[in-house]
Amino acid sequence: MKTVGEAENRAYVVGCGDVGRRLGQALMAAGHPVTALVRRPDSARRLASLGMTVSVVDLDSQTPPAVEAKWIFYLVPPPGEGEDDPRLGRFLRAQDGAGPEALVLLSTTAVYGDAGGTWVDESVPPRPATARGRRRLEAERRAVDAARRWSARLAILRVAGIYGPGRLPLERLRRGEPVLAPECSPPSNRIHVDDLVDACLAAAERGEGVYNVADGHPSPMSDYFEGIARLFDLPSPPRIDRAEAERCLSPGMLSYLSESRRIDNSRLLRLLGRPLRYPDLTSGLPACRD
């Protein structure tokens, strides 16, 4: 039986992979009943065992249920091609009339495009140079329209590369795949998954507008891979120059290396009202062994 006020306190987490599961558990620990939307039945069983109410929906072809909730967290990435996000469009249309207090959308720092290695805060106009970034920017626009229809607060989290327990490139290191030498590499921006969950919670409680979610200490990608190698007693990856990278790295990795920016997280820190748990790799990587 639904308790009094449950709908007013419910959180709707759309897309419950690793981040969504962690977020759902944090929400339940704070006293919020959670409805999770996932695509696969095995994910549904795992989340149900944790105490979440779960719907199994393929947003590429199915209409999701409308859920009366205080907060909606949308974590599903756009499709891997095109320049739009029909998944988000289908979801948002189904929620018209549900009337959440706040919508939190996970986006990406790729919407900024190449900044030539300079610092980027939320005042910088988005100029995505990749289809991946353009899809995310279109998702942001869809969320803005929906929040306006619902008279809801909207918090857009532009997230850097996520790392954490179970999210490290250990197999890549074991295979001995190379990384770009630091003198050739653009700055790489990251956020520990626990800090991302904290950002989601703070955004739902009191956030509005756009927030960069990064640890504020960018460094070459090689620092990340070599730090992981040391932590797990693995060989350091071979270093290669740009010309060799063009020949042997995947198109996905090359797309990340084609843009250069340093992500300013000052607005996020003001929202949190405290420092990050893991403000750099020195503090964040050891926490990934758990």
SVG drawing of the C-alpha trace seen along z (x, -y; Angstrom):
<svg xmlns="http://www.w3.org/2000/svg" viewBox="-2 -33 58 44">
<polyline fill="none" stroke="black" stroke-width="0.4" points="0.0,0.0 1.3,-3.5 2.1,-5.6 0.9,-9.1 3.2,-11.5 5.1,-8.7 4.5,-10.2 5.6,-13.6 8.9,-12.0 9.5,-9.5 12.5,-9.7 12.3,-8.4 15.7,-7.2 15.7,-6.6 18.7,-4.5 20.0,-2.4 23.4,-1.2 26.3,-1.7 25.6,-5.4 21.9,-4.9 22.1,-2.0 24.4,-4.0 22.1,-7.0 19.1,-4.9 20.7,-3.4 21.7,-6.8 18.2,-8.1 16.7,-5.2 19.2,-5.7 17.9,-9.3 14.3,-8.1 13.2,-8.4 11.2,-5.5 12.7,-4.9 11.2,-3.9 13.9,-2.7 13.5,-2.4 15.8,0.1 16.0,1.8 17.0,5.4 15.1,7.8 18.4,8.9 19.0,5.3 15.4,5.1 15.9,8.2 19.0,6.8 17.5,3.4 14.3,5.0 16.4,7.0 17.7,3.7 14.2,2.5 13.5,0.4 10.2,0.4 11.3,1.3 9.9,0.8 11.5,2.6 11.2,0.4 13.1,0.0 13.1,-3.7 13.9,-3.1 10.5,-1.5 8.3,-1.6 6.5,-4.3 7.5,-4.5 5.1,-4.8 4.3,-8.2 5.4,-8.2 4.3,-10.7 7.6,-11.7 9.2,-14.6 12.4,-14.3 13.2,-12.8 16.8,-11.8 17.4,-11.1 20.7,-9.2 20.1,-7.4 22.6,-8.3 21.3,-9.2 21.5,-6.6 24.9,-6.1 24.1,-7.8 22.2,-10.8 22.1,-14.3 19.0,-14.0 17.8,-12.1 14.5,-10.5 14.8,-8.3 14.6,-11.4 11.8,-12.9 9.7,-9.7 10.3,-9.7 9.5,-13.4 6.3,-13.3 5.1,-10.4 5.7,-12.4 3.6,-15.4 1.1,-15.9 3.2,-14.1 4.5,-17.4 7.8,-16.7 9.4,-19.4 12.8,-18.9 14.3,-17.3 18.1,-16.4 19.6,-15.6 23.0,-14.0 24.8,-15.6 28.5,-15.8 31.3,-18.3 31.6,-17.3 28.9,-20.0 31.6,-22.6 33.7,-21.3 37.4,-22.3 38.5,-25.2 42.2,-25.0 43.1,-23.9 41.6,-26.9 39.4,-26.7 35.7,-26.3 32.9,-27.4 29.2,-27.3 29.1,-30.7 31.0,-29.4 28.6,-28.8 28.3,-25.2 30.0,-24.5 30.0,-20.7 32.3,-19.5 31.2,-15.8 27.9,-14.1 28.1,-12.8 28.3,-16.3 25.5,-17.5 23.2,-14.7 23.7,-15.7 23.1,-19.4 19.8,-18.5 18.9,-16.5 19.6,-19.6 17.2,-21.6 14.5,-19.0 14.9,-19.0 14.6,-22.8 11.3,-22.6 9.9,-19.9 10.9,-21.7 9.2,-24.8 6.0,-22.9 6.0,-21.3 7.0,-24.5 9.8,-22.4 13.4,-23.2 15.9,-21.9 19.5,-21.0 21.7,-20.0 24.9,-18.2 27.7,-18.4 29.7,-15.4 33.4,-14.7 34.8,-11.2 33.5,-9.0 35.8,-6.6 35.4,-4.6 35.3,-1.0 34.5,1.3 34.9,-1.5 38.6,-1.4 40.3,-0.3 42.1,2.7 41.6,5.0 43.0,2.3 46.1,2.1 46.5,5.9 46.4,6.0 49.2,3.5 47.3,0.9 49.2,-2.4 48.3,-5.9 49.3,-9.2 52.4,-10.6 51.8,-13.5 53.5,-16.1 51.1,-15.3 48.0,-14.8 45.2,-17.3 44.1,-17.7 41.7,-15.0 38.8,-15.8 37.4,-13.3 34.9,-12.8 34.7,-10.0 31.4,-8.2 30.7,-9.0 31.1,-12.7 28.8,-12.4 26.1,-10.8 26.5,-13.6 26.2,-16.1 22.9,-14.5 21.5,-14.6 22.4,-18.3 21.1,-19.2 17.7,-17.6 17.5,-19.3 18.4,-22.8 20.1,-23.0 18.9,-25.0 20.7,-25.7 23.9,-24.1 26.7,-22.6 30.1,-21.3 30.8,-18.0 34.5,-17.4 37.1,-17.3 38.8,-20.5 42.3,-18.9 42.7,-18.0 45.8,-16.1 47.1,-14.2 45.3,-10.9 48.6,-9.1 48.5,-10.2 45.2,-8.4 46.3,-5.1 49.7,-5.1 48.1,-5.8 45.8,-2.8 48.7,-0.6 50.7,-1.4 47.7,-0.9 47.0,2.6 50.6,3.7 50.1,3.7 52.7,2.7 52.7,-1.0 51.1,-1.5 53.4,-2.2 53.5,-5.9 53.0,-6.9 53.0,-10.2 50.1,-11.7 51.1,-10.1 51.2,-6.7 47.9,-7.3 46.2,-8.0 47.3,-4.6 46.4,-2.5 43.9,-4.1 40.2,-3.5 38.0,-6.2 36.2,-6.7 39.5,-7.4 40.7,-9.6 37.5,-11.7 38.2,-12.4 41.8,-13.3 40.7,-15.7 39.4,-18.3 41.2,-20.2 39.6,-21.9 40.0,-22.3 36.7,-22.1 36.0,-24.6 33.9,-23.1 33.5,-26.2 29.7,-26.4 29.4,-22.7 31.4,-23.3 29.1,-26.2 26.1,-24.0 27.6,-21.3 28.8,-23.7 31.9,-21.7 34.9,-20.1 34.6,-17.0 35.3,-13.7 37.9,-13.0 39.3,-16.2 42.1,-14.6 43.4,-11.2 45.8,-11.0 42.8,-10.8 40.3,-9.1 42.2,-6.2 43.0,-4.4 39.2,-4.5 38.6,-2.4 40.2,0.7 37.1,1.4"/>
</svg>
